[in-house]
Amino acid sequence: MCRPLVCLPPELRCVAPWCVCPLSCGVSLQVWGGCSSHNGMTYVRGHPLDYDRWAAEGATGWDYAHVLPYFRKSQTHELGEDQYRGGEGPTYVSR
């Protein structure tokens, strides 16, 4: 059964910029903020210098050189595997 996770009461619908968005089960759902509100996902690693700073401040093993292999193992990137991107991980990453 396909159900929307969040529904606004009818009295709030008049103040919102609505977009009608179809769900995979064929039902249309109106969401606040447009159609991208229900189907977006972002993959962000963080900047390498942030990891190096954490290690310098005492977080042993959290420098970029140590965490990069875990990022690579966790992803399959659309551009293929290289020294920074993985090629056989469970998370598909695209630009």
N, C-alpha and C positions, 0 to 999 in steps of 0.2 A: 504494500500500500504506500502510495506517495503522498506525503503531507508536508506543507511548509513548516519550517522550524519556528518562525516568528511571524505573527500576524498582528498588524495594528488594528485597533478598533475603528469602525467606520467614521467616527467623529474626527479622527486625526488625518484621514485620507485627503481632506480638502486642502491641507497646508503643505503637502509633500509633493516634490517633483517625481511623478510616477513613471515607471517604465514597465510594460507588460512583458514578462519573461517566461517562456515555456520551460517546463521541467522535463526530464527524461521520460516521465510516464504520460506525457501529453497534457498535463494540467498547466494552466497559466498562473503565474504568481506575480503580484505587484510588489515591488520592493522599493525601499527608500534609497535613492542614490543612483538608480539606473541598473541596467542589466549586468554590468560588471560586478555588482554588489554580491552576487551569489556564486560566481565561478572564478574568482581570482585566487592565485597562490603565488607567493614570492619565496625564492630561495636566495638567501644572503649568507655569505660566509663571514664577513667582517674583513677589516683591513689587516694585512700581515703585521704591520707595526703595532697594532693593538695587542695581538697575541705576544709579540716580543716584549712589549711593555709589561704585560701581566707577569711574564716569566721574570723579568728584571725586578718586579715588585714582590717576588716570592712565590709565585704560582709555578712551582717546579713541574716541568714537562708540558707547559702550555705555550711554549714559544712556537712560532709558525712552522719551523722545521719538524717539530714533533706532532703537530696536529694535522699537517697537510696529508700524510698518508691515510688518515682516517676519513678526511673529506674525499679523497680519491676513491677509497674503497666503498664509500656510501653512494656514489653516483655513477650514472651513465650519461655522459654529455652528448648532445646532438652533434657537436663538432668533432667528436671522437676523442680518444684517449691521448693525453700528452703529459708533460711533467707536472701540470697543475690540475688536469681534469681526469676523472675516472672514466672507464669504459665498460665495466661489468657490474656496477653496483645496483642496488634495488630502487634507487630514486632516479627517475629520468629528469634531466635538466635541459631546458632549452632557453634560447635568448628571446 
